[in-house]
Amino acid sequence: MPVPFRDAEDIDQLGAAAYLKIDTDSGGQVRRGALFFINARGEPLEFTYSRVEAPNTFLWRKEDLRSYANRKLVTSLLGTATKTPTLVICLADEVPHELFCNQIHLSVPVCRLASSLKATAHSSQETEATIDTAEPLHVFWFPGQPPTGSIEGNLLTSLASRGLLLEPFQRALIGLREVFPDDESAAQ
């Protein structure tokens, strides 16, 4: 007869966090990206990846080219993912605010993270908050910060309490380097 039990935490009800990692080669021409889904315990659920080579042409302004490549990469990742996340988490220095505020609108909240020690560009369309961790983090929410007690807020709180706000980006980068070993050494 099995021993009756119940899981101390109902992790499944919080859904999945999708970590968006964008890695660019040293020349700025090749962008590799991953959408790495984890649950509130940090257990991997899905890893979607893609690669975009930006056109090298005099017709593009540098910032327009970066924006185009990011948009193309992220739409590819979103289009191939099989899961729907509770929220998307990305690094503010990799993902400019224009991407989700102006170019791609998601049905789930986007959370851009930045060190509180760095000046970070953000939009008036984003809601700014701070998370107290070992190194305090600025959080930029779009379209707005989820209400206290919401599934999205509880998922982020659970990840933060386990030290999982930044660490999954490293796992995603390791995954990208494994699936694209022949690309030039990319910036971190």
DRENVO-760050 format. One record per residue: residue in three letters; y, z, x of N, C-alpha, C in turn. Coordinates in Angstrom, 1 decimal, padded with zeros to 4 digits. Layout:
BEGIN
     r      n_v      n_w      n_u     ca_v     ca_w     ca_u      c_v      c_w      c_u
   ala        Y        Z        X        Y        Z        X        Y        Z        X
...
***
This chain:
BEGIN
     r      n_v      n_w      n_u     ca_v     ca_w     ca_u      c_v      c_w      c_u
   met   -001.2    000.0    000.9    000.0    000.0    000.0    001.2    000.0    000.9
   pro    002.2   -000.9    000.7    003.4   -001.0    001.5    004.3    000.2    001.3
   val    005.0    000.6    002.3    006.0    001.7    002.3    007.2    001.2    001.6
   pro    007.7    001.9    000.5    008.9    001.4   -000.2    010.1    001.6    000.7
   phe    011.0    000.6    000.7    012.2    000.7    001.5    013.3   -000.2    000.9
   arg    014.5    000.0    001.4    015.6   -000.9    001.1    016.4   -001.0    002.4
   asp    017.0   -002.1    002.5    017.9   -002.4    003.7    019.1   -001.5    003.5
   ala    019.6   -000.8    004.6    020.7    000.1    004.5    022.0   -000.7    004.2
   glu    022.0   -002.0    004.5    023.2   -002.8    004.2    022.8   -004.1    003.5
   asp    023.5   -004.4    002.5    023.1   -005.7    001.8    024.0   -006.8    002.4
   ile    023.6   -007.3    003.6    024.3   -008.2    004.4    024.4   -009.6    003.6
   asp    023.4   -009.9    002.9    023.4   -011.2    002.2    024.5   -011.4    001.3
   gln    024.9   -010.3    000.6    026.0   -010.5   -000.4    027.4   -010.9    000.3
   leu    027.5   -010.6    001.6    028.8   -011.0    002.3    028.8   -012.4    002.7
   gly    027.7   -013.1    002.7    027.6   -014.5    003.0    027.7   -014.7    004.5
   ala    028.3   -015.9    004.9    028.3   -016.3    006.3    029.7   -016.5    006.8
   ala    029.9   -016.2    008.0    031.2   -016.6    008.7    030.9   -017.8    009.5
   ala    031.7   -018.8    009.4    031.6   -020.0    010.2    032.6   -020.0    011.3
   tyr    032.2   -019.9    012.6    033.1   -019.9    013.7    033.3   -021.4    014.2
   leu    034.5   -021.8    014.2    034.9   -023.1    014.6    035.3   -023.1    016.1
   lys    034.6   -023.7    016.9    034.8   -023.7    018.4    035.2   -025.2    018.8
   ile    036.3   -025.4    019.4    036.7   -026.7    019.9    036.9   -026.6    021.4
   asp    036.2   -027.5    022.1    036.2   -027.5    023.6    036.6   -028.8    024.1
   thr    037.6   -028.9    025.0    038.1   -030.1    025.4    037.8   -030.3    026.9
   asp    037.5   -031.6    027.3    037.2   -031.8    028.7    038.5   -031.7    029.5
   ser    038.4   -031.7    030.8    039.6   -031.5    031.7    040.6   -032.6    031.6
   gly    040.2   -033.8    031.2    041.1   -034.9    031.0    041.8   -035.0    029.6
   gly    041.3   -034.1    028.7    041.8   -034.1    027.4    041.4   -035.2    026.5
   gln    040.4   -036.0    026.9    040.0   -037.2    026.1    038.8   -036.9    025.2
   val    037.9   -036.0    025.7    036.7   -035.7    024.9    036.8   -034.3    024.3
   arg    036.6   -034.3    023.0    036.6   -033.0    022.3    035.2   -032.8    021.8
   arg    034.7   -031.6    022.0    033.4   -031.2    021.5    033.6   -030.1    020.5
   gly    032.9   -030.0    019.5    033.1   -029.0    018.5    031.9   -028.5    017.9
   ala    031.9   -027.2    017.5    030.8   -026.6    016.8    031.3   -025.8    015.7
   leu    030.4   -025.7    014.6    030.6   -024.8    013.5    029.4   -023.9    013.6
   phe    029.6   -022.7    014.0    028.5   -021.7    014.2    028.5   -020.7    013.1
   phe    027.5   -020.7    012.2    027.4   -019.8    011.1    026.6   -018.6    011.5
   ile    027.1   -017.4    011.2    026.4   -016.1    011.4    026.6   -015.3    010.2
   asn    025.6   -014.3    010.0    025.8   -013.4    009.0    026.6   -012.2    009.5
   ala    026.8   -011.1    008.7    027.6   -010.0    009.1    027.0   -009.2    010.2
   arg    025.7   -009.4    010.5    025.1   -008.7    011.6    025.2   -009.5    012.9
   gly    025.7   -010.7    012.8    025.8   -011.6    014.0    024.5   -012.5    014.2
   glu    023.6   -012.5    013.2    022.4   -013.3    013.3    022.8   -014.7    013.0
   pro    022.3   -015.7    013.9    022.6   -017.1    013.7    022.0   -017.6    012.4
   leu    022.7   -018.4    011.7    022.2   -019.1    010.5    022.2   -020.6    010.6
   glu    023.2   -021.2    011.3    023.3   -022.6    011.4    024.2   -022.9    012.6
   phe    023.9   -024.1    013.2    024.8   -024.5    014.3    025.0   -026.0    014.1
   thr    026.2   -026.4    013.8    026.5   -027.8    013.6    027.4   -028.2    014.7
   tyr    027.2   -029.4    015.3    028.1   -029.8    016.4    028.4   -031.3    016.4
   ser    029.5   -031.7    017.1    029.9   -033.1    017.1    030.8   -033.3    018.3
   arg    031.0   -034.5    018.6    031.8   -034.9    019.8    032.7   -036.1    019.4
   val    034.0   -036.0    019.8    034.9   -037.1    019.5    035.6   -037.5    020.8
   glu    035.6   -038.8    021.1    036.4   -039.3    022.2    037.7   -039.9    021.7
   ala    038.8   -039.3    022.1    040.1   -039.8    021.7    040.4   -041.1    022.3
   pro    041.0   -042.0    021.6    041.4   -043.3    022.2    042.5   -043.0    023.3
   asn    042.4   -043.8    024.4    043.3   -043.6    025.4    044.2   -044.9    025.4
   thr    045.3   -044.7    024.7    046.2   -045.8    024.5    047.7   -045.4    024.5
   phe    048.5   -046.3    024.9    050.0   -046.0    025.0    050.6   -046.0    023.6
   leu    049.9   -046.4    022.5    050.4   -046.4    021.2    050.5   -045.0    020.6
   trp    049.8   -044.1    021.1    049.7   -042.7    020.5    050.7   -041.8    021.3
   arg    051.4   -040.9    020.5    052.1   -039.8    021.1    051.0   -038.7    021.4
   lys    051.2   -038.0    022.5    050.2   -037.0    022.9    049.8   -036.0    021.8
   glu    050.8   -035.5    021.1    050.5   -034.5    020.1    049.8   -035.1    018.9
   asp    050.2   -036.4    018.5    049.6   -037.1    017.4    048.1   -037.4    017.8
   leu    047.8   -037.7    019.0    046.5   -038.0    019.4    045.6   -036.7    019.4
   arg    046.2   -035.6    019.8    045.4   -034.3    019.7    045.1   -034.0    018.3
   ser    046.1   -034.1    017.4    046.0   -033.8    016.0    044.9   -034.7    015.3
   tyr    044.9   -036.0    015.7    044.0   -037.0    015.2    042.5   -036.6    015.6
   ala    042.4   -036.3    016.9    041.1   -036.0    017.4    040.5   -034.7    016.8
   asn    041.4   -033.7    016.6    041.0   -032.4    016.0    040.5   -032.6    014.6
   arg    041.4   -033.4    013.8    041.0   -033.6    012.4    039.7   -034.4    012.3
   lys    039.5   -035.4    013.1    038.3   -036.2    013.1    037.1   -035.3    013.4
   leu    037.2   -034.5    014.4    036.1   -033.6    014.8    035.8   -032.6    013.7
   val    036.8   -031.9    013.2    036.5   -030.9    012.2    036.0   -031.5    010.9
   thr    036.5   -032.6    010.5    035.9   -033.2    009.3    034.5   -033.6    009.5
   ser    034.1   -034.1    010.7    032.7   -034.4    011.0    031.9   -033.1    010.9
   leu    032.3   -032.0    011.5    031.6   -030.8    011.4    031.4   -030.3    010.0
   leu    032.5   -030.3    009.2    032.4   -029.8    007.9    031.5   -030.7    007.0
   gly    031.5   -032.0    007.3    030.7   -032.9    006.5    029.2   -032.8    006.8
   thr    028.8   -032.3    008.0    027.4   -032.2    008.3    026.8   -030.8    008.1
   ala    027.7   -029.8    007.9    027.2   -028.5    007.6    026.4   -028.4    006.3
   thr    025.3   -027.6    006.3    024.5   -027.5    005.1    024.8   -026.2    004.4
   lys    025.5   -025.3    005.0    025.9   -024.0    004.4    027.4   -024.0    004.0
   thr    027.7   -023.2    003.0    029.1   -023.0    002.7    029.5   -021.6    003.1
   pro    030.4   -021.5    004.0    030.8   -020.1    004.5    031.6   -019.3    003.6
   thr    031.6   -018.0    003.8    032.5   -017.2    003.0    033.9   -017.3    003.6
   leu    034.0   -017.5    004.9    035.3   -017.7    005.6    035.1   -018.5    006.9
   val    036.1   -019.1    007.4    036.1   -019.9    008.6    036.9   -019.1    009.6
   ile    036.4   -018.9    010.8    037.1   -018.1    011.9    037.3   -019.1    013.0
   cys    038.5   -019.2    013.6    038.8   -020.0    014.7    039.8   -019.3    015.6
   leu    039.9   -019.8    016.8    040.9   -019.3    017.8    042.2   -020.1    017.7
   ala    043.3   -019.3    017.6    044.6   -019.9    017.4    045.0   -020.8    018.5
   asp    044.6   -020.5    019.8    044.9   -021.4    020.9    044.1   -022.7    020.9
   glu    043.1   -022.8    020.1    042.3   -024.0    020.0    042.6   -024.8    018.8
   val    042.9   -024.1    017.7    043.2   -024.7    016.4    044.6   -024.5    016.0
   pro    045.4   -025.5    016.0    046.8   -025.3    015.6    046.9   -025.1    014.1
   his    047.9   -024.4    013.7    048.1   -024.0    012.3    048.2   -025.3    011.4
   glu    048.7   -026.4    011.9    048.8   -027.6    011.1    047.5   -028.1    010.6
   leu    046.4   -027.9    011.3    045.1   -028.5    010.9    044.7   -028.0    009.5
   phe    044.8   -026.7    009.3    044.3   -026.2    007.9    045.5   -026.0    007.0
   cys    046.7   -025.9    007.5    047.8   -025.7    006.5    048.3   -027.1    006.0
   asn    048.2   -028.1    006.7    048.7   -029.4    006.3    047.7   -030.6    006.2
   gln    046.6   -030.5    007.0    045.8   -031.7    007.1    044.5   -031.6    006.3
   ile    043.8   -030.4    006.5    042.5   -030.2    005.8    042.6   -028.9    005.0
   his    042.3   -029.0    003.7    042.4   -027.8    002.9    040.9   -027.5    002.5
   leu    040.6   -026.2    002.8    039.3   -025.7    002.5    039.3   -024.9    001.2
   ser    038.1   -024.7    000.6    038.0   -023.9   -000.6    037.7   -022.4   -000.2
   val    037.6   -022.1    001.1    037.4   -020.8    001.6    038.6   -020.4    002.5
   pro    038.8   -019.1    002.7    039.9   -018.7    003.6    039.6   -019.1    005.1
   val    040.7   -019.4    005.8    040.6   -019.7    007.2    041.3   -018.6    007.9
   cys    040.7   -018.1    009.0    041.2   -017.0    009.8    041.4   -017.4    011.2
   arg    042.6   -017.5    011.7    042.8   -017.9    013.1    043.1   -016.6    013.8
   leu    042.4   -016.4    015.0    042.6   -015.2    015.8    043.3   -015.5    017.0
   ala    044.2   -014.5    017.4    044.9   -014.6    018.7    045.2   -013.2    019.3
   ser    045.2   -013.2    020.6    045.5   -011.9    021.3    046.9   -011.5    020.9
   ser    047.0   -010.2    020.7    048.4   -009.7    020.3    049.3   -009.7    021.6
   leu    048.7   -010.0    022.7    049.5   -010.1    024.0    050.1   -011.5    024.2
   lys    049.6   -012.4    023.4    050.1   -013.8    023.5    051.0   -014.2    022.4
   ala    052.0   -015.0    022.7    052.9   -015.5    021.6    052.1   -016.7    021.0
   thr    052.0   -016.7    019.7    051.1   -017.7    019.1    052.0   -018.4    018.0
   ala    051.9   -019.7    018.0    052.6   -020.5    016.9    051.8   -020.3    015.6
   his    052.6   -020.1    014.6    051.9   -020.0    013.3    052.9   -020.5    012.2
   ser    052.4   -020.7    011.1    053.1   -021.4    010.0    053.6   -020.3    009.0
   ser    054.7   -020.6    008.3    055.1   -019.7    007.2    054.1   -019.7    006.1
   gln    053.2   -020.7    006.0    052.2   -020.8    005.0    051.1   -019.8    005.3
   glu    051.0   -019.3    006.5    049.9   -018.3    006.8    050.4   -016.9    006.6
   thr    049.5   -016.0    006.4    049.7   -014.6    006.2    049.3   -013.9    007.5
   glu    050.2   -013.2    008.2    049.8   -012.6    009.4    049.4   -011.1    009.2
   ala    048.4   -010.7    010.0    047.9   -009.3    009.9    047.5   -009.0    011.4
   thr    047.1   -007.7    011.6    046.6   -007.3    012.9    045.3   -006.5    012.7
   ile    044.4   -006.7    013.6    043.1   -006.0    013.6    043.1   -005.1    014.8
   asp    042.8   -003.8    014.6    042.8   -002.9    015.8    041.4   -003.0    016.3
   thr    041.2   -003.6    017.5    040.0   -003.6    018.2    040.3   -003.2    019.6
   ala    039.4   -003.3    020.6    039.7   -002.9    022.0    040.9   -003.6    022.5
   glu    041.0   -004.9    022.1    042.3   -005.6    022.4    042.8   -006.1    021.0
   pro    043.8   -005.5    020.5    044.3   -005.8    019.2    044.5   -007.3    019.0
   leu    044.1   -007.8    017.8    044.2   -009.2    017.5    045.1   -009.5    016.4
   his    045.9   -010.6    016.5    046.7   -011.1    015.4    045.7   -012.0    014.6
   val    045.8   -011.9    013.3    045.0   -012.7    012.4    046.0   -013.5    011.5
   phe    045.8   -014.8    011.5    046.6   -015.7    010.7    045.7   -016.2    009.6
   trp    045.9   -015.8    008.3    045.1   -016.3    007.2    045.8   -017.4    006.5
   phe    045.0   -018.4    006.1    045.4   -019.5    005.2    044.3   -019.7    004.2
   pro    044.7   -019.8    002.9    046.0   -019.8    002.3    046.7   -018.5    002.2
   gly    045.9   -017.4    002.4    046.5   -016.0    002.3    045.4   -015.0    002.7
   gln    045.9   -013.8    003.0    044.9   -012.8    003.3    044.1   -012.4    002.1
   pro    042.8   -012.3    002.2    042.0   -011.9    001.0    042.4   -010.4    000.6
   pro    042.2   -010.1   -000.7    042.6   -008.8   -001.1    041.6   -007.8   -000.5
   thr    042.1   -006.5   -000.4    041.3   -005.4    000.0    040.1   -005.3   -000.9
   gly    038.9   -005.1   -000.2    037.7   -005.0   -001.0    037.0   -006.3   -001.3
   ser    037.6   -007.4   -001.0    037.0   -008.7   -001.3    035.9   -009.0   -000.4
   ile    035.0   -009.9   -000.8    033.9   -010.3    000.1    034.4   -010.8    001.4
   glu    035.4   -011.7    001.4    035.9   -012.2    002.7    036.4   -011.1    003.6
   gly    037.2   -010.2    003.0    037.8   -009.1    003.8    036.7   -008.2    004.3
   asn    035.7   -007.9    003.5    034.6   -007.0    003.9    033.7   -007.7    005.0
   leu    033.5   -009.0    004.9    032.8   -009.7    006.0    033.5   -009.6    007.3
   leu    034.8   -009.8    007.3    035.6   -009.7    008.5    035.6   -008.3    009.1
   thr    035.7   -007.3    008.2    035.6   -005.9    008.6    034.3   -005.6    009.2
   ser    033.2   -006.1    008.6    031.9   -005.9    009.1    031.7   -006.5    010.5
   leu    032.2   -007.7    010.7    032.1   -008.4    012.0    032.9   -007.6    013.0
   ala    034.1   -007.2    012.7    034.9   -006.4    013.6    034.3   -005.1    014.0
   ser    033.6   -004.4    013.1    033.0   -003.2    013.4    031.8   -003.3    014.4
   arg    031.2   -004.5    014.4    030.1   -004.8    015.3    030.5   -005.5    016.6
   gly    031.8   -005.7    016.8    032.3   -006.4    018.0    032.1   -007.9    017.9
   leu    032.1   -008.4    016.7    031.7   -009.8    016.6    032.8   -010.7    016.2
   leu    034.1   -010.4    016.5    035.2   -011.3    016.1    035.3   -012.4    017.2
   leu    035.1   -012.1    018.4    035.3   -013.1    019.5    034.0   -013.6    020.1
   glu    033.0   -012.7    020.2    031.8   -013.0    020.9    031.1   -014.3    020.4
   pro    031.0   -014.6    019.1    030.3   -015.8    018.7    030.9   -017.1    019.2
   phe    032.2   -017.1    019.6    032.8   -018.3    020.2    032.1   -018.6    021.6
   gln    031.7   -017.6    022.3    031.0   -017.8    023.6    029.6   -018.4    023.3
   arg    028.9   -017.9    022.3    027.6   -018.5    021.9    027.7   -019.9    021.5
   ala    028.8   -020.2    020.7    029.0   -021.6    020.3    029.3   -022.5    021.5
   leu    030.1   -022.0    022.5    030.4   -022.8    023.7    029.1   -023.0    024.5
   ile    028.2   -022.0    024.6    027.0   -022.2    025.3    026.1   -023.3    024.6
   gly    026.1   -023.2    023.3    025.4   -024.2    022.5    025.9   -025.6    022.7
   leu    027.3   -025.8    022.8    027.9   -027.1    023.0    027.5   -027.6    024.4
   arg    027.5   -026.8    025.4    027.2   -027.2    026.7    025.7   -027.6    026.8
   glu    024.9   -027.0    026.0    023.5   -027.3    026.0    023.2   -028.7    025.3
   val    023.9   -028.9    024.2    023.7   -030.2    023.5    024.4   -031.4    024.1
   phe    025.5   -031.1    024.9    026.3   -032.1    025.6    026.3   -031.8    027.1
   pro    025.2   -031.8    027.7    025.2   -031.5    029.2    025.8   -032.5    030.1
   asp    025.9   -033.7    029.6    026.4   -034.8    030.5    028.0   -034.9    030.4
   asp    028.6   -034.2    029.5    030.1   -034.3    029.4    030.7   -033.7    030.7
   glu    031.9   -034.1    031.0    032.6   -033.5    032.1    032.7   -032.0    031.9
   ser    032.9   -031.2    033.0    033.1   -029.8    032.8    034.3   -029.6    031.9
   ala    034.1   -028.9    030.9    035.2   -028.7    029.9    035.9   -027.4    030.1
   ala    037.1   -027.4    029.6    037.9   -026.1    029.7    037.4   -025.1    028.8
   gln    037.6   -023.8    029.1    037.1   -022.8    028.2    038.1   -022.4    027.2
***
